[in-house]
Amino acid sequence: MVIMVKRVVTLFMVMLALSGCGASSAVNLYKVSEDLACSSQKPGRTFQEDCNTCMCDSSGRKVCTLMACRLN
């Protein structure tokens, strides 16, 4: 469980760095929630929610980046 969380955090840190968003300006880099989106999915599944990337962890929880999305 701890290894999976570390991998998720590392993945999101890399994604933030590649997107040009400085990690120092973000208070929370990701959000973990109990969500039905991951209840029946395989761990490691990734998907988009608005402009954020989410991943299902090994406990069936949804972990998402917390990037501000542009308004259209």
N, C-alpha and C positions, 0 to 999 in steps of 0.2 A: 504494500500500500504506500509506504513512504517513498519507495523508489519510483512508483508510478507518478506520485505527486511531484517529485523532483523533476521527472522527465517532462511533465506538463508545464511546470513553471519554466523550465529551460526552453521548451518549444515556444512558449509565448514571449519570453524575453528576446529570442531570436527574431520572432515575427515583428515585435515592436521595433527592434533595431533596424530591420530591413525596411520597415514602413516609414522610417524617418522620424518616428515619434520618440523623443528622448525619455528614457525610463525615469530620469530624475524629476520630470515634471508630473509624473503619475503617482498618485497616492496609493491606489489599489490597482495592481496590474491584472488581476483576474477575479472572477466571482464564482464561487462554488454554490450550487443549489440542488435541492431535491426536485427533480423535474421529470415529468412523464416522457420527455423526449428521449431519455436514456434508459428508461426502465426495462426495455426489452432489446436494447442494442448491445453489440459487442464492445468491450472496452477498446478504446483507441479510435473509435469512429469520430470523424470530424465533420462539421457542418457549419454553415453560415447562419447568423441571425443578425439582420440588418448589416452593419459594417463590421461586426465582430465575429471572431472565429471561436467555435465551441468544440469541446471534446468530451466524450463519455469516459469517465474513469472506471476503475475496476469495481467500484462499489455501486455503479449505476447512477452516479451523480453527474450533473452537467457542470463543466468548468468552462467559463467564457472569458475572453478578453473584455476590458472595459474601455474601449476607445470611443471617443465622442464621434458621432456620425454627422455628416454634413446634411443640412436641411435642403431639400430641393425646392 
